[in-house]
Amino acid sequence: MKKIALVLIAIAIVTSAAMAGDMAKSGQWGIQTSLGAGSQTSSTIGLKFMASENLAVRVEAGFTSFSPGGGGSTSSGYGFGAGFEYHMTAVGGVSPYVGLGAGYNGVSIGGAANNPSTFNVLGFWGGEYFFSSNFSWAGQIGLGFNSFSPGGGGNSQTTIGTTSLATTLTWYMN
């Protein structure tokens, strides 16, 4: 049974490498959607521009609205950020990259005068798999600095560490 599983895994790896597309080219624009996990990431939409064969610049924004059960006030969360990626040589359709980014996140709590916010600076490492030169999926993990202000006179908090994990889909336009 183990041999069959290993053969199936090998076939899946070879097939995905054979079907992989070329990396995005210099001058291509992409639209990104991101699903984040961790203390300072959320779902976002953004733009990505391949400034050269190895350097990408990206900006993103996100918004969410939520209502507590029982008729409480509606609150909204928002965030925006920017960063760059340096891509290394792609192997089998996968382009490993490192990058640096910064962002701001806030929450507007219904009825509150002072609202919490977070500023972060993040170094990250990831890989982008190209299904074609116009569509990719990426995953990354980040190590960064976060400064959280609770609003309302509470104590601010600063953290340094692994603070984000994200997966991103990108549709390149040209």
Protein Blocks (a to p, Z undefined) as FASTA:
>chain_A
ZZmmmmmmmmmmmmmmmmpccdddehiacddddddedjkbccdddddddfbfkbccdddd
dddddddehhiacddddddddddddddddeehiacdddddddddddddehiabdcddddd
dddddddddfbfkbccddddddddddddeejoiacdddeddfbdcddddddfZZ
